[in-house]
Amino acid sequence: MPSPRRAHRRLARRVALLVLTALALMLTTQQAVADGRELHAVDLPSLSSIGGWFKDPHWGKLPHQDGGTAAGHRHHVSAARTAAHRGAGHARGKGRGELSTYKAHKPQLAHGPSGHPRGHFNAATSKRNAKSSSRTVTVFDNADGSQTRRISPQAVNYRTKKGTWSPIDIDVRAG
């Protein structure tokens, strides 16, 4: 039995905790009361509905233990003593409405012209094609007969008097 002094301390701690909780609730709910908000009453189940907790649901019966208790038995059992892997039962079947095993979709892709590079750009052998170029695209004719296009978001070429495109020289200085 605890000493009277210890019991008194325990009671004092509980009262202090209760007072602090009440103060915290009062301070935090003052703004809600000022705004006109209310804490609604909690709906507790009636005594008649508590009986429904112990009945089976409308969609079917739940499993029930027929009888027996674990009294006098150990509560931890080794895996060797369980009924697993004894060969009873049958192979897994397919349940009503069960879907087949998920398999990820593998799309069939057709390779386009960019799928297999034919030639490649080489600055030493590729020649700039002024007629095929445009304001934002510079075209090069590669040595193997393919073409390479350099596309820019801003203007990189200007149109000459002959109608071809020349690169804009950004290093030009006045004077």
Chimera marker file (.cmm) of the C-alpha trace (Angstrom):
<marker_set name="trace">
<marker id="1" x="0.000" y="0.000" z="0.000" r="1" g="1" b="0" radius="0.5"/>
<marker id="2" x="1.458" y="3.404" z="-0.974" r="1" g="1" b="0" radius="0.5"/>
<marker id="3" x="2.340" y="5.846" z="1.747" r="1" g="1" b="0" radius="0.5"/>
<marker id="4" x="-0.088" y="8.752" z="2.385" r="1" g="1" b="0" radius="0.5"/>
<marker id="5" x="2.515" y="11.243" z="1.251" r="1" g="1" b="0" radius="0.5"/>
<marker id="6" x="2.986" y="9.441" z="-2.096" r="1" g="1" b="0" radius="0.5"/>
<marker id="7" x="-0.798" y="9.193" z="-2.598" r="1" g="1" b="0" radius="0.5"/>
<marker id="8" x="-1.121" y="12.929" z="-1.878" r="1" g="1" b="0" radius="0.5"/>
<marker id="9" x="1.537" y="13.753" z="-4.514" r="1" g="1" b="0" radius="0.5"/>
<marker id="10" x="-0.174" y="11.531" z="-7.058" r="1" g="1" b="0" radius="0.5"/>
<marker id="11" x="-3.520" y="13.242" z="-6.397" r="1" g="1" b="0" radius="0.5"/>
<marker id="12" x="-1.884" y="16.682" z="-6.658" r="1" g="1" b="0" radius="0.5"/>
<marker id="13" x="-0.336" y="15.746" z="-10.029" r="1" g="1" b="0" radius="0.5"/>
<marker id="14" x="-3.685" y="14.562" z="-11.358" r="1" g="1" b="0" radius="0.5"/>
<marker id="15" x="-5.460" y="17.724" z="-10.225" r="1" g="1" b="0" radius="0.5"/>
<marker id="16" x="-2.715" y="19.892" z="-11.763" r="1" g="1" b="0" radius="0.5"/>
<marker id="17" x="-2.999" y="18.008" z="-15.063" r="1" g="1" b="0" radius="0.5"/>
<marker id="18" x="-6.790" y="18.401" z="-15.032" r="1" g="1" b="0" radius="0.5"/>
<marker id="19" x="-6.505" y="22.153" z="-14.359" r="1" g="1" b="0" radius="0.5"/>
<marker id="20" x="-3.918" y="22.607" z="-17.142" r="1" g="1" b="0" radius="0.5"/>
<marker id="21" x="-6.096" y="20.678" z="-19.595" r="1" g="1" b="0" radius="0.5"/>
<marker id="22" x="-9.139" y="22.785" z="-18.692" r="1" g="1" b="0" radius="0.5"/>
<marker id="23" x="-7.150" y="26.020" z="-19.125" r="1" g="1" b="0" radius="0.5"/>
<marker id="24" x="-5.769" y="24.880" z="-22.483" r="1" g="1" b="0" radius="0.5"/>
<marker id="25" x="-9.252" y="24.028" z="-23.725" r="1" g="1" b="0" radius="0.5"/>
<marker id="26" x="-10.658" y="27.355" z="-22.532" r="1" g="1" b="0" radius="0.5"/>
<marker id="27" x="-7.885" y="29.348" z="-24.194" r="1" g="1" b="0" radius="0.5"/>
<marker id="28" x="-8.058" y="27.480" z="-27.494" r="1" g="1" b="0" radius="0.5"/>
<marker id="29" x="-11.848" y="27.540" z="-27.806" r="1" g="1" b="0" radius="0.5"/>
<marker id="30" x="-12.340" y="31.251" z="-26.975" r="1" g="1" b="0" radius="0.5"/>
<marker id="31" x="-11.786" y="32.301" z="-30.597" r="1" g="1" b="0" radius="0.5"/>
<marker id="32" x="-14.205" y="29.645" z="-31.828" r="1" g="1" b="0" radius="0.5"/>
<marker id="33" x="-16.879" y="30.879" z="-29.419" r="1" g="1" b="0" radius="0.5"/>
<marker id="34" x="-16.224" y="34.483" z="-30.491" r="1" g="1" b="0" radius="0.5"/>
<marker id="35" x="-16.719" y="33.455" z="-34.127" r="1" g="1" b="0" radius="0.5"/>
<marker id="36" x="-20.026" y="31.802" z="-33.226" r="1" g="1" b="0" radius="0.5"/>
<marker id="37" x="-18.807" y="28.262" z="-33.726" r="1" g="1" b="0" radius="0.5"/>
<marker id="38" x="-20.015" y="25.519" z="-31.447" r="1" g="1" b="0" radius="0.5"/>
<marker id="39" x="-18.910" y="22.086" z="-30.432" r="1" g="1" b="0" radius="0.5"/>
<marker id="40" x="-21.766" y="19.776" z="-31.339" r="1" g="1" b="0" radius="0.5"/>
<marker id="41" x="-22.987" y="17.076" z="-29.039" r="1" g="1" b="0" radius="0.5"/>
<marker id="42" x="-21.427" y="13.645" z="-29.492" r="1" g="1" b="0" radius="0.5"/>
<marker id="43" x="-23.890" y="11.012" z="-30.681" r="1" g="1" b="0" radius="0.5"/>
<marker id="44" x="-23.421" y="7.949" z="-28.537" r="1" g="1" b="0" radius="0.5"/>
<marker id="45" x="-24.997" y="4.631" z="-29.515" r="1" g="1" b="0" radius="0.5"/>
<marker id="46" x="-28.192" y="3.671" z="-27.769" r="1" g="1" b="0" radius="0.5"/>
<marker id="47" x="-28.404" y="0.525" z="-25.675" r="1" g="1" b="0" radius="0.5"/>
<marker id="48" x="-30.529" y="-1.178" z="-28.339" r="1" g="1" b="0" radius="0.5"/>
<marker id="49" x="-27.857" y="-0.694" z="-31.019" r="1" g="1" b="0" radius="0.5"/>
<marker id="50" x="-25.103" y="-2.186" z="-28.855" r="1" g="1" b="0" radius="0.5"/>
<marker id="51" x="-26.675" y="-5.614" z="-29.409" r="1" g="1" b="0" radius="0.5"/>
<marker id="52" x="-25.893" y="-5.254" z="-33.136" r="1" g="1" b="0" radius="0.5"/>
<marker id="53" x="-22.199" y="-5.328" z="-32.345" r="1" g="1" b="0" radius="0.5"/>
<marker id="54" x="-22.451" y="-9.011" z="-31.508" r="1" g="1" b="0" radius="0.5"/>
<marker id="55" x="-24.575" y="-10.118" z="-34.497" r="1" g="1" b="0" radius="0.5"/>
<marker id="56" x="-23.390" y="-11.157" z="-37.947" r="1" g="1" b="0" radius="0.5"/>
<marker id="57" x="-23.514" y="-8.411" z="-40.599" r="1" g="1" b="0" radius="0.5"/>
<marker id="58" x="-26.224" y="-8.335" z="-43.266" r="1" g="1" b="0" radius="0.5"/>
<marker id="59" x="-23.811" y="-9.526" z="-45.981" r="1" g="1" b="0" radius="0.5"/>
<marker id="60" x="-22.961" y="-12.868" z="-44.403" r="1" g="1" b="0" radius="0.5"/>
<marker id="61" x="-21.806" y="-14.843" z="-41.412" r="1" g="1" b="0" radius="0.5"/>
<marker id="62" x="-18.497" y="-14.245" z="-39.716" r="1" g="1" b="0" radius="0.5"/>
<marker id="63" x="-16.360" y="-17.136" z="-38.457" r="1" g="1" b="0" radius="0.5"/>
<marker id="64" x="-16.990" y="-18.126" z="-34.845" r="1" g="1" b="0" radius="0.5"/>
<marker id="65" x="-14.970" y="-20.303" z="-32.520" r="1" g="1" b="0" radius="0.5"/>
<marker id="66" x="-17.000" y="-23.431" z="-31.801" r="1" g="1" b="0" radius="0.5"/>
<marker id="67" x="-15.554" y="-24.023" z="-28.391" r="1" g="1" b="0" radius="0.5"/>
<marker id="68" x="-12.480" y="-24.560" z="-26.319" r="1" g="1" b="0" radius="0.5"/>
<marker id="69" x="-10.043" y="-22.212" z="-24.711" r="1" g="1" b="0" radius="0.5"/>
<marker id="70" x="-6.314" y="-21.757" z="-24.557" r="1" g="1" b="0" radius="0.5"/>
<marker id="71" x="-6.326" y="-22.262" z="-20.800" r="1" g="1" b="0" radius="0.5"/>
<marker id="72" x="-3.499" y="-24.544" z="-19.757" r="1" g="1" b="0" radius="0.5"/>
<marker id="73" x="-1.722" y="-24.239" z="-23.112" r="1" g="1" b="0" radius="0.5"/>
<marker id="74" x="1.288" y="-22.192" z="-24.066" r="1" g="1" b="0" radius="0.5"/>
<marker id="75" x="0.596" y="-19.054" z="-26.063" r="1" g="1" b="0" radius="0.5"/>
<marker id="76" x="3.700" y="-19.374" z="-28.232" r="1" g="1" b="0" radius="0.5"/>
<marker id="77" x="3.959" y="-22.422" z="-30.487" r="1" g="1" b="0" radius="0.5"/>
<marker id="78" x="6.934" y="-23.395" z="-32.620" r="1" g="1" b="0" radius="0.5"/>
<marker id="79" x="6.485" y="-23.553" z="-36.384" r="1" g="1" b="0" radius="0.5"/>
<marker id="80" x="7.171" y="-27.303" z="-36.345" r="1" g="1" b="0" radius="0.5"/>
<marker id="81" x="4.016" y="-27.904" z="-34.273" r="1" g="1" b="0" radius="0.5"/>
<marker id="82" x="1.669" y="-26.044" z="-36.614" r="1" g="1" b="0" radius="0.5"/>
<marker id="83" x="-0.414" y="-27.682" z="-39.332" r="1" g="1" b="0" radius="0.5"/>
<marker id="84" x="1.398" y="-25.908" z="-42.160" r="1" g="1" b="0" radius="0.5"/>
<marker id="85" x="3.117" y="-27.908" z="-44.924" r="1" g="1" b="0" radius="0.5"/>
<marker id="86" x="1.411" y="-31.211" z="-44.109" r="1" g="1" b="0" radius="0.5"/>
<marker id="87" x="0.032" y="-31.725" z="-47.608" r="1" g="1" b="0" radius="0.5"/>
<marker id="88" x="-3.654" y="-31.320" z="-46.776" r="1" g="1" b="0" radius="0.5"/>
<marker id="89" x="-5.922" y="-29.390" z="-49.121" r="1" g="1" b="0" radius="0.5"/>
<marker id="90" x="-5.777" y="-28.830" z="-52.862" r="1" g="1" b="0" radius="0.5"/>
<marker id="91" x="-4.084" y="-26.628" z="-55.410" r="1" g="1" b="0" radius="0.5"/>
<marker id="92" x="-5.136" y="-23.022" z="-55.585" r="1" g="1" b="0" radius="0.5"/>
<marker id="93" x="-8.124" y="-22.448" z="-57.839" r="1" g="1" b="0" radius="0.5"/>
<marker id="94" x="-9.718" y="-19.359" z="-59.311" r="1" g="1" b="0" radius="0.5"/>
<marker id="95" x="-12.448" y="-17.660" z="-57.292" r="1" g="1" b="0" radius="0.5"/>
<marker id="96" x="-15.683" y="-16.332" z="-58.703" r="1" g="1" b="0" radius="0.5"/>
<marker id="97" x="-15.010" y="-12.883" z="-60.170" r="1" g="1" b="0" radius="0.5"/>
<marker id="98" x="-11.258" y="-13.184" z="-59.639" r="1" g="1" b="0" radius="0.5"/>
<marker id="99" x="-9.139" y="-11.462" z="-62.251" r="1" g="1" b="0" radius="0.5"/>
<marker id="100" x="-6.166" y="-13.091" z="-63.903" r="1" g="1" b="0" radius="0.5"/>
<marker id="101" x="-2.636" y="-12.230" z="-62.782" r="1" g="1" b="0" radius="0.5"/>
<marker id="102" x="-1.542" y="-8.712" z="-63.661" r="1" g="1" b="0" radius="0.5"/>
<marker id="103" x="0.876" y="-8.450" z="-66.570" r="1" g="1" b="0" radius="0.5"/>
<marker id="104" x="2.371" y="-5.111" z="-67.523" r="1" g="1" b="0" radius="0.5"/>
<marker id="105" x="1.378" y="-3.859" z="-70.965" r="1" g="1" b="0" radius="0.5"/>
<marker id="106" x="4.236" y="-3.858" z="-73.449" r="1" g="1" b="0" radius="0.5"/>
<marker id="107" x="3.446" y="-1.362" z="-76.204" r="1" g="1" b="0" radius="0.5"/>
<marker id="108" x="4.403" y="-2.217" z="-79.762" r="1" g="1" b="0" radius="0.5"/>
<marker id="109" x="6.667" y="0.571" z="-80.973" r="1" g="1" b="0" radius="0.5"/>
<marker id="110" x="7.421" y="1.252" z="-84.597" r="1" g="1" b="0" radius="0.5"/>
<marker id="111" x="10.793" y="2.892" z="-85.092" r="1" g="1" b="0" radius="0.5"/>
<marker id="112" x="10.552" y="6.186" z="-86.943" r="1" g="1" b="0" radius="0.5"/>
<marker id="113" x="13.186" y="8.017" z="-88.945" r="1" g="1" b="0" radius="0.5"/>
<marker id="114" x="14.872" y="9.224" z="-85.753" r="1" g="1" b="0" radius="0.5"/>
<marker id="115" x="15.073" y="5.701" z="-84.350" r="1" g="1" b="0" radius="0.5"/>
<marker id="116" x="18.201" y="4.678" z="-86.256" r="1" g="1" b="0" radius="0.5"/>
<marker id="117" x="20.766" y="7.383" z="-86.934" r="1" g="1" b="0" radius="0.5"/>
<marker id="118" x="22.066" y="7.046" z="-90.467" r="1" g="1" b="0" radius="0.5"/>
<marker id="119" x="24.909" y="9.492" z="-90.583" r="1" g="1" b="0" radius="0.5"/>
<marker id="120" x="26.661" y="11.801" z="-88.236" r="1" g="1" b="0" radius="0.5"/>
<marker id="121" x="27.876" y="15.352" z="-88.139" r="1" g="1" b="0" radius="0.5"/>
<marker id="122" x="31.579" y="15.987" z="-88.464" r="1" g="1" b="0" radius="0.5"/>
<marker id="123" x="32.669" y="19.628" z="-88.405" r="1" g="1" b="0" radius="0.5"/>
<marker id="124" x="35.666" y="18.868" z="-90.624" r="1" g="1" b="0" radius="0.5"/>
<marker id="125" x="33.709" y="17.173" z="-93.443" r="1" g="1" b="0" radius="0.5"/>
<marker id="126" x="30.122" y="18.514" z="-93.154" r="1" g="1" b="0" radius="0.5"/>
<marker id="127" x="29.203" y="21.530" z="-95.310" r="1" g="1" b="0" radius="0.5"/>
<marker id="128" x="26.644" y="24.178" z="-94.375" r="1" g="1" b="0" radius="0.5"/>
<marker id="129" x="23.590" y="24.151" z="-96.691" r="1" g="1" b="0" radius="0.5"/>
<marker id="130" x="22.438" y="27.779" z="-96.983" r="1" g="1" b="0" radius="0.5"/>
<marker id="131" x="19.410" y="26.998" z="-99.213" r="1" g="1" b="0" radius="0.5"/>
<marker id="132" x="17.888" y="24.423" z="-96.818" r="1" g="1" b="0" radius="0.5"/>
<marker id="133" x="18.533" y="26.528" z="-93.715" r="1" g="1" b="0" radius="0.5"/>
<marker id="134" x="16.022" y="28.976" z="-92.235" r="1" g="1" b="0" radius="0.5"/>
<marker id="135" x="15.872" y="31.741" z="-89.643" r="1" g="1" b="0" radius="0.5"/>
<marker id="136" x="16.094" y="29.298" z="-86.682" r="1" g="1" b="0" radius="0.5"/>
<marker id="137" x="17.469" y="26.149" z="-88.373" r="1" g="1" b="0" radius="0.5"/>
<marker id="138" x="20.962" y="25.557" z="-89.760" r="1" g="1" b="0" radius="0.5"/>
<marker id="139" x="21.298" y="22.533" z="-92.077" r="1" g="1" b="0" radius="0.5"/>
<marker id="140" x="24.561" y="20.703" z="-92.777" r="1" g="1" b="0" radius="0.5"/>
<marker id="141" x="25.215" y="18.167" z="-95.564" r="1" g="1" b="0" radius="0.5"/>
<marker id="142" x="27.303" y="15.344" z="-94.103" r="1" g="1" b="0" radius="0.5"/>
<marker id="143" x="29.993" y="13.448" z="-96.020" r="1" g="1" b="0" radius="0.5"/>
<marker id="144" x="27.885" y="10.239" z="-96.037" r="1" g="1" b="0" radius="0.5"/>
<marker id="145" x="24.963" y="11.984" z="-97.802" r="1" g="1" b="0" radius="0.5"/>
<marker id="146" x="22.799" y="12.544" z="-94.699" r="1" g="1" b="0" radius="0.5"/>
<marker id="147" x="21.785" y="15.913" z="-93.298" r="1" g="1" b="0" radius="0.5"/>
<marker id="148" x="22.117" y="17.328" z="-89.792" r="1" g="1" b="0" radius="0.5"/>
<marker id="149" x="19.861" y="20.111" z="-88.510" r="1" g="1" b="0" radius="0.5"/>
<marker id="150" x="20.688" y="22.430" z="-85.646" r="1" g="1" b="0" radius="0.5"/>
<marker id="151" x="17.486" y="23.975" z="-84.319" r="1" g="1" b="0" radius="0.5"/>
<marker id="152" x="17.608" y="27.103" z="-82.135" r="1" g="1" b="0" radius="0.5"/>
<marker id="153" x="14.830" y="28.882" z="-80.219" r="1" g="1" b="0" radius="0.5"/>
<marker id="154" x="15.953" y="32.309" z="-81.460" r="1" g="1" b="0" radius="0.5"/>
<marker id="155" x="17.132" y="33.583" z="-84.829" r="1" g="1" b="0" radius="0.5"/>
<marker id="156" x="20.601" y="32.348" z="-85.792" r="1" g="1" b="0" radius="0.5"/>
<marker id="157" x="20.487" y="33.111" z="-89.547" r="1" g="1" b="0" radius="0.5"/>
<marker id="158" x="19.498" y="36.095" z="-91.700" r="1" g="1" b="0" radius="0.5"/>
<marker id="159" x="18.282" y="36.146" z="-95.312" r="1" g="1" b="0" radius="0.5"/>
<marker id="160" x="20.776" y="37.490" z="-97.853" r="1" g="1" b="0" radius="0.5"/>
<marker id="161" x="19.956" y="39.404" z="-101.048" r="1" g="1" b="0" radius="0.5"/>
<marker id="162" x="20.315" y="36.125" z="-102.994" r="1" g="1" b="0" radius="0.5"/>
<marker id="163" x="17.573" y="34.485" z="-100.865" r="1" g="1" b="0" radius="0.5"/>
<marker id="164" x="19.881" y="32.113" z="-98.992" r="1" g="1" b="0" radius="0.5"/>
<marker id="165" x="20.487" y="32.084" z="-95.252" r="1" g="1" b="0" radius="0.5"/>
<marker id="166" x="23.776" y="33.177" z="-93.648" r="1" g="1" b="0" radius="0.5"/>
<marker id="167" x="24.735" y="32.894" z="-89.978" r="1" g="1" b="0" radius="0.5"/>
<marker id="168" x="24.387" y="35.990" z="-87.821" r="1" g="1" b="0" radius="0.5"/>
<marker id="169" x="27.848" y="37.146" z="-86.754" r="1" g="1" b="0" radius="0.5"/>
<marker id="170" x="27.527" y="38.158" z="-83.112" r="1" g="1" b="0" radius="0.5"/>
<marker id="171" x="31.195" y="39.188" z="-82.877" r="1" g="1" b="0" radius="0.5"/>
<marker id="172" x="30.745" y="42.217" z="-85.177" r="1" g="1" b="0" radius="0.5"/>
<marker id="173" x="31.771" y="45.435" z="-83.464" r="1" g="1" b="0" radius="0.5"/>
<marker id="174" x="31.119" y="49.001" z="-84.499" r="1" g="1" b="0" radius="0.5"/>
<marker id="175" x="33.995" y="51.112" z="-85.831" r="1" g="1" b="0" radius="0.5"/>
<link id1="1" id2="2" r="1" g="1" b="0" radius="0.2"/>
<link id1="2" id2="3" r="1" g="1" b="0" radius="0.2"/>
<link id1="3" id2="4" r="1" g="1" b="0" radius="0.2"/>
<link id1="4" id2="5" r="1" g="1" b="0" radius="0.2"/>
<link id1="5" id2="6" r="1" g="1" b="0" radius="0.2"/>
<link id1="6" id2="7" r="1" g="1" b="0" radius="0.2"/>
<link id1="7" id2="8" r="1" g="1" b="0" radius="0.2"/>
<link id1="8" id2="9" r="1" g="1" b="0" radius="0.2"/>
<link id1="9" id2="10" r="1" g="1" b="0" radius="0.2"/>
<link id1="10" id2="11" r="1" g="1" b="0" radius="0.2"/>
<link id1="11" id2="12" r="1" g="1" b="0" radius="0.2"/>
<link id1="12" id2="13" r="1" g="1" b="0" radius="0.2"/>
<link id1="13" id2="14" r="1" g="1" b="0" radius="0.2"/>
<link id1="14" id2="15" r="1" g="1" b="0" radius="0.2"/>
<link id1="15" id2="16" r="1" g="1" b="0" radius="0.2"/>
<link id1="16" id2="17" r="1" g="1" b="0" radius="0.2"/>
<link id1="17" id2="18" r="1" g="1" b="0" radius="0.2"/>
<link id1="18" id2="19" r="1" g="1" b="0" radius="0.2"/>
<link id1="19" id2="20" r="1" g="1" b="0" radius="0.2"/>
<link id1="20" id2="21" r="1" g="1" b="0" radius="0.2"/>
<link id1="21" id2="22" r="1" g="1" b="0" radius="0.2"/>
<link id1="22" id2="23" r="1" g="1" b="0" radius="0.2"/>
<link id1="23" id2="24" r="1" g="1" b="0" radius="0.2"/>
<link id1="24" id2="25" r="1" g="1" b="0" radius="0.2"/>
<link id1="25" id2="26" r="1" g="1" b="0" radius="0.2"/>
<link id1="26" id2="27" r="1" g="1" b="0" radius="0.2"/>
<link id1="27" id2="28" r="1" g="1" b="0" radius="0.2"/>
<link id1="28" id2="29" r="1" g="1" b="0" radius="0.2"/>
<link id1="29" id2="30" r="1" g="1" b="0" radius="0.2"/>
<link id1="30" id2="31" r="1" g="1" b="0" radius="0.2"/>
<link id1="31" id2="32" r="1" g="1" b="0" radius="0.2"/>
<link id1="32" id2="33" r="1" g="1" b="0" radius="0.2"/>
<link id1="33" id2="34" r="1" g="1" b="0" radius="0.2"/>
<link id1="34" id2="35" r="1" g="1" b="0" radius="0.2"/>
<link id1="35" id2="36" r="1" g="1" b="0" radius="0.2"/>
<link id1="36" id2="37" r="1" g="1" b="0" radius="0.2"/>
<link id1="37" id2="38" r="1" g="1" b="0" radius="0.2"/>
<link id1="38" id2="39" r="1" g="1" b="0" radius="0.2"/>
<link id1="39" id2="40" r="1" g="1" b="0" radius="0.2"/>
<link id1="40" id2="41" r="1" g="1" b="0" radius="0.2"/>
<link id1="41" id2="42" r="1" g="1" b="0" radius="0.2"/>
<link id1="42" id2="43" r="1" g="1" b="0" radius="0.2"/>
<link id1="43" id2="44" r="1" g="1" b="0" radius="0.2"/>
<link id1="44" id2="45" r="1" g="1" b="0" radius="0.2"/>
<link id1="45" id2="46" r="1" g="1" b="0" radius="0.2"/>
<link id1="46" id2="47" r="1" g="1" b="0" radius="0.2"/>
<link id1="47" id2="48" r="1" g="1" b="0" radius="0.2"/>
<link id1="48" id2="49" r="1" g="1" b="0" radius="0.2"/>
<link id1="49" id2="50" r="1" g="1" b="0" radius="0.2"/>
<link id1="50" id2="51" r="1" g="1" b="0" radius="0.2"/>
<link id1="51" id2="52" r="1" g="1" b="0" radius="0.2"/>
<link id1="52" id2="53" r="1" g="1" b="0" radius="0.2"/>
<link id1="53" id2="54" r="1" g="1" b="0" radius="0.2"/>
<link id1="54" id2="55" r="1" g="1" b="0" radius="0.2"/>
<link id1="55" id2="56" r="1" g="1" b="0" radius="0.2"/>
<link id1="56" id2="57" r="1" g="1" b="0" radius="0.2"/>
<link id1="57" id2="58" r="1" g="1" b="0" radius="0.2"/>
<link id1="58" id2="59" r="1" g="1" b="0" radius="0.2"/>
<link id1="59" id2="60" r="1" g="1" b="0" radius="0.2"/>
<link id1="60" id2="61" r="1" g="1" b="0" radius="0.2"/>
<link id1="61" id2="62" r="1" g="1" b="0" radius="0.2"/>
<link id1="62" id2="63" r="1" g="1" b="0" radius="0.2"/>
<link id1="63" id2="64" r="1" g="1" b="0" radius="0.2"/>
<link id1="64" id2="65" r="1" g="1" b="0" radius="0.2"/>
<link id1="65" id2="66" r="1" g="1" b="0" radius="0.2"/>
<link id1="66" id2="67" r="1" g="1" b="0" radius="0.2"/>
<link id1="67" id2="68" r="1" g="1" b="0" radius="0.2"/>
<link id1="68" id2="69" r="1" g="1" b="0" radius="0.2"/>
<link id1="69" id2="70" r="1" g="1" b="0" radius="0.2"/>
<link id1="70" id2="71" r="1" g="1" b="0" radius="0.2"/>
<link id1="71" id2="72" r="1" g="1" b="0" radius="0.2"/>
<link id1="72" id2="73" r="1" g="1" b="0" radius="0.2"/>
<link id1="73" id2="74" r="1" g="1" b="0" radius="0.2"/>
<link id1="74" id2="75" r="1" g="1" b="0" radius="0.2"/>
<link id1="75" id2="76" r="1" g="1" b="0" radius="0.2"/>
<link id1="76" id2="77" r="1" g="1" b="0" radius="0.2"/>
<link id1="77" id2="78" r="1" g="1" b="0" radius="0.2"/>
<link id1="78" id2="79" r="1" g="1" b="0" radius="0.2"/>
<link id1="79" id2="80" r="1" g="1" b="0" radius="0.2"/>
<link id1="80" id2="81" r="1" g="1" b="0" radius="0.2"/>
<link id1="81" id2="82" r="1" g="1" b="0" radius="0.2"/>
<link id1="82" id2="83" r="1" g="1" b="0" radius="0.2"/>
<link id1="83" id2="84" r="1" g="1" b="0" radius="0.2"/>
<link id1="84" id2="85" r="1" g="1" b="0" radius="0.2"/>
<link id1="85" id2="86" r="1" g="1" b="0" radius="0.2"/>
<link id1="86" id2="87" r="1" g="1" b="0" radius="0.2"/>
<link id1="87" id2="88" r="1" g="1" b="0" radius="0.2"/>
<link id1="88" id2="89" r="1" g="1" b="0" radius="0.2"/>
<link id1="89" id2="90" r="1" g="1" b="0" radius="0.2"/>
<link id1="90" id2="91" r="1" g="1" b="0" radius="0.2"/>
<link id1="91" id2="92" r="1" g="1" b="0" radius="0.2"/>
<link id1="92" id2="93" r="1" g="1" b="0" radius="0.2"/>
<link id1="93" id2="94" r="1" g="1" b="0" radius="0.2"/>
<link id1="94" id2="95" r="1" g="1" b="0" radius="0.2"/>
<link id1="95" id2="96" r="1" g="1" b="0" radius="0.2"/>
<link id1="96" id2="97" r="1" g="1" b="0" radius="0.2"/>
<link id1="97" id2="98" r="1" g="1" b="0" radius="0.2"/>
<link id1="98" id2="99" r="1" g="1" b="0" radius="0.2"/>
<link id1="99" id2="100" r="1" g="1" b="0" radius="0.2"/>
<link id1="100" id2="101" r="1" g="1" b="0" radius="0.2"/>
<link id1="101" id2="102" r="1" g="1" b="0" radius="0.2"/>
<link id1="102" id2="103" r="1" g="1" b="0" radius="0.2"/>
<link id1="103" id2="104" r="1" g="1" b="0" radius="0.2"/>
<link id1="104" id2="105" r="1" g="1" b="0" radius="0.2"/>
<link id1="105" id2="106" r="1" g="1" b="0" radius="0.2"/>
<link id1="106" id2="107" r="1" g="1" b="0" radius="0.2"/>
<link id1="107" id2="108" r="1" g="1" b="0" radius="0.2"/>
<link id1="108" id2="109" r="1" g="1" b="0" radius="0.2"/>
<link id1="109" id2="110" r="1" g="1" b="0" radius="0.2"/>
<link id1="110" id2="111" r="1" g="1" b="0" radius="0.2"/>
<link id1="111" id2="112" r="1" g="1" b="0" radius="0.2"/>
<link id1="112" id2="113" r="1" g="1" b="0" radius="0.2"/>
<link id1="113" id2="114" r="1" g="1" b="0" radius="0.2"/>
<link id1="114" id2="115" r="1" g="1" b="0" radius="0.2"/>
<link id1="115" id2="116" r="1" g="1" b="0" radius="0.2"/>
<link id1="116" id2="117" r="1" g="1" b="0" radius="0.2"/>
<link id1="117" id2="118" r="1" g="1" b="0" radius="0.2"/>
<link id1="118" id2="119" r="1" g="1" b="0" radius="0.2"/>
<link id1="119" id2="120" r="1" g="1" b="0" radius="0.2"/>
<link id1="120" id2="121" r="1" g="1" b="0" radius="0.2"/>
<link id1="121" id2="122" r="1" g="1" b="0" radius="0.2"/>
<link id1="122" id2="123" r="1" g="1" b="0" radius="0.2"/>
<link id1="123" id2="124" r="1" g="1" b="0" radius="0.2"/>
<link id1="124" id2="125" r="1" g="1" b="0" radius="0.2"/>
<link id1="125" id2="126" r="1" g="1" b="0" radius="0.2"/>
<link id1="126" id2="127" r="1" g="1" b="0" radius="0.2"/>
<link id1="127" id2="128" r="1" g="1" b="0" radius="0.2"/>
<link id1="128" id2="129" r="1" g="1" b="0" radius="0.2"/>
<link id1="129" id2="130" r="1" g="1" b="0" radius="0.2"/>
<link id1="130" id2="131" r="1" g="1" b="0" radius="0.2"/>
<link id1="131" id2="132" r="1" g="1" b="0" radius="0.2"/>
<link id1="132" id2="133" r="1" g="1" b="0" radius="0.2"/>
<link id1="133" id2="134" r="1" g="1" b="0" radius="0.2"/>
<link id1="134" id2="135" r="1" g="1" b="0" radius="0.2"/>
<link id1="135" id2="136" r="1" g="1" b="0" radius="0.2"/>
<link id1="136" id2="137" r="1" g="1" b="0" radius="0.2"/>
<link id1="137" id2="138" r="1" g="1" b="0" radius="0.2"/>
<link id1="138" id2="139" r="1" g="1" b="0" radius="0.2"/>
<link id1="139" id2="140" r="1" g="1" b="0" radius="0.2"/>
<link id1="140" id2="141" r="1" g="1" b="0" radius="0.2"/>
<link id1="141" id2="142" r="1" g="1" b="0" radius="0.2"/>
<link id1="142" id2="143" r="1" g="1" b="0" radius="0.2"/>
<link id1="143" id2="144" r="1" g="1" b="0" radius="0.2"/>
<link id1="144" id2="145" r="1" g="1" b="0" radius="0.2"/>
<link id1="145" id2="146" r="1" g="1" b="0" radius="0.2"/>
<link id1="146" id2="147" r="1" g="1" b="0" radius="0.2"/>
<link id1="147" id2="148" r="1" g="1" b="0" radius="0.2"/>
<link id1="148" id2="149" r="1" g="1" b="0" radius="0.2"/>
<link id1="149" id2="150" r="1" g="1" b="0" radius="0.2"/>
<link id1="150" id2="151" r="1" g="1" b="0" radius="0.2"/>
<link id1="151" id2="152" r="1" g="1" b="0" radius="0.2"/>
<link id1="152" id2="153" r="1" g="1" b="0" radius="0.2"/>
<link id1="153" id2="154" r="1" g="1" b="0" radius="0.2"/>
<link id1="154" id2="155" r="1" g="1" b="0" radius="0.2"/>
<link id1="155" id2="156" r="1" g="1" b="0" radius="0.2"/>
<link id1="156" id2="157" r="1" g="1" b="0" radius="0.2"/>
<link id1="157" id2="158" r="1" g="1" b="0" radius="0.2"/>
<link id1="158" id2="159" r="1" g="1" b="0" radius="0.2"/>
<link id1="159" id2="160" r="1" g="1" b="0" radius="0.2"/>
<link id1="160" id2="161" r="1" g="1" b="0" radius="0.2"/>
<link id1="161" id2="162" r="1" g="1" b="0" radius="0.2"/>
<link id1="162" id2="163" r="1" g="1" b="0" radius="0.2"/>
<link id1="163" id2="164" r="1" g="1" b="0" radius="0.2"/>
<link id1="164" id2="165" r="1" g="1" b="0" radius="0.2"/>
<link id1="165" id2="166" r="1" g="1" b="0" radius="0.2"/>
<link id1="166" id2="167" r="1" g="1" b="0" radius="0.2"/>
<link id1="167" id2="168" r="1" g="1" b="0" radius="0.2"/>
<link id1="168" id2="169" r="1" g="1" b="0" radius="0.2"/>
<link id1="169" id2="170" r="1" g="1" b="0" radius="0.2"/>
<link id1="170" id2="171" r="1" g="1" b="0" radius="0.2"/>
<link id1="171" id2="172" r="1" g="1" b="0" radius="0.2"/>
<link id1="172" id2="173" r="1" g="1" b="0" radius="0.2"/>
<link id1="173" id2="174" r="1" g="1" b="0" radius="0.2"/>
<link id1="174" id2="175" r="1" g="1" b="0" radius="0.2"/>
</marker_set>
